[in-house]
Amino acid sequence: MEAIGKSASVDLYFHNYNRKVFETLINESNNKYTSYVIMSGKFEGVEPLLTGLSGNVYLLDHFHPELKGKFSSVAQNFEKDTYEALVYGLEYLRKYRRIIMVQKDVKEPVERNTGLRIFCTDYDFVHHYIGTTRNRTIKEGDVFMVVSDRDLVDLLKQAALQQFTPGKEFGIISYNDTPLKEILAGGITTLSTDFNQMGKTMASLLNKKSIETIENPWNLNIRKSL
């Protein structure tokens, strides 16, 4: 919205990954706008819904291969981003033995886990996948890749009980950077897409007639937890 400036008015709606709410919002918004910027997440079979909209449609954040060439998009490449970021941080990861992906399947992209699995195969790490860190004992030599802040807090609580220090006995990589993570537990290493750039890139597409598919850049912010 900052990048658009005063050239357009913007309304914002939230579907919270509820398919019924998602479809209702789109149907009720039809014929009201000239452009629709949609975060469809993992919802499948959305093309008929999108092609029925009266204005130009743009996809944000989650890439749908079946829609490539039909709508412009600015999205994360979850598999590639995870793999490349882990390669970038390899020197910090070498002191650990196992990397554990922690995320719920319902909302989160499984491509992250695919990228991690390929990395572990290429660089000889043990790989594991779990849905939550709650009530889980931390083993020395483990690195946790956590998506939910709730799982991050549970992990830090468990570390305190075991008298473990992030970056020493075990490691943490948290998805999506926030100012709090810069100081939490001495600094939490984060893997994050550049959301500011995502917004700027999307704003730049709104006045283009061509259909473009753009991968948003990632950042691995190395801090004490790794």
Secondary structure in CASP SS format (residue, H / E / C, confidence):
PFRMAT SS
TARGET T0000
AUTHOR 0000-0000-0000
METHOD secondary structure of the structure
MODEL  1
M C 1.00
E C 1.00
A C 1.00
I C 1.00
G H 1.00
K H 1.00
S H 1.00
A C 1.00
S C 1.00
V C 1.00
D C 1.00
L C 1.00
Y C 1.00
F C 1.00
H C 1.00
N C 1.00
Y C 1.00
N C 1.00
R H 1.00
K H 1.00
V H 1.00
F H 1.00
E H 1.00
T H 1.00
L H 1.00
I H 1.00
N H 1.00
E H 1.00
S H 1.00
N C 1.00
N C 1.00
K C 1.00
Y C 1.00
T C 1.00
S E 1.00
Y E 1.00
V E 1.00
I E 1.00
M C 1.00
S C 1.00
G C 1.00
K C 1.00
F C 1.00
E C 1.00
G C 1.00
V C 1.00
E H 1.00
P H 1.00
L H 1.00
L H 1.00
T H 1.00
G C 1.00
L C 1.00
S C 1.00
G C 1.00
N E 1.00
V E 1.00
Y E 1.00
L E 1.00
L E 1.00
D E 1.00
H E 1.00
F C 1.00
H C 1.00
P H 1.00
E H 1.00
L H 1.00
K C 1.00
G C 1.00
K C 1.00
F C 1.00
S E 1.00
S E 1.00
V E 1.00
A E 1.00
Q E 1.00
N C 1.00
F H 1.00
E H 1.00
K H 1.00
D H 1.00
T H 1.00
Y H 1.00
E H 1.00
A H 1.00
L H 1.00
V H 1.00
Y H 1.00
G C 1.00
L H 1.00
E H 1.00
Y H 1.00
L H 1.00
R C 1.00
K C 1.00
Y C 1.00
R C 1.00
R E 1.00
I E 1.00
I E 1.00
M E 1.00
V E 1.00
Q C 1.00
K C 1.00
D C 1.00
V C 1.00
K C 1.00
E C 1.00
P C 1.00
V C 1.00
E H 1.00
R H 1.00
N H 1.00
T H 1.00
G H 1.00
L H 1.00
R H 1.00
I H 1.00
F H 1.00
C H 1.00
T H 1.00
D H 1.00
Y H 1.00
D C 1.00
F C 1.00
V E 1.00
H E 1.00
H E 1.00
Y E 1.00
I E 1.00
G C 1.00
T C 1.00
T C 1.00
R C 1.00
N C 1.00
R C 1.00
T C 1.00
I C 1.00
K C 1.00
E C 1.00
G C 1.00
D E 1.00
V E 1.00
F E 1.00
M E 1.00
V E 1.00
V C 1.00
S C 1.00
D H 1.00
R H 1.00
D H 1.00
L H 1.00
V H 1.00
D H 1.00
L H 1.00
L H 1.00
K H 1.00
Q H 1.00
A H 1.00
A H 1.00
L H 1.00
Q H 1.00
Q C 1.00
F C 1.00
T C 1.00
P E 1.00
G C 1.00
K C 1.00
E C 1.00
F E 1.00
G E 1.00
I E 1.00
I E 1.00
S E 1.00
Y E 1.00
N C 1.00
D C 1.00
T C 1.00
P H 1.00
L H 1.00
K H 1.00
E H 1.00
I H 1.00
L H 1.00
A H 1.00
G H 1.00
G C 1.00
I C 1.00
T E 1.00
T E 1.00
L E 1.00
S E 1.00
T E 1.00
D C 1.00
F H 1.00
N H 1.00
Q H 1.00
M H 1.00
G H 1.00
K H 1.00
T H 1.00
M H 1.00
A H 1.00
S H 1.00
L H 1.00
L C 1.00
N C 1.00
K C 1.00
K C 1.00
S C 1.00
I C 1.00
E C 1.00
T E 1.00
I E 1.00
E E 1.00
N C 1.00
P C 1.00
W E 1.00
N E 1.00
L E 1.00
N E 1.00
I C 1.00
R C 1.00
K C 1.00
S C 1.00
L C 1.00
END
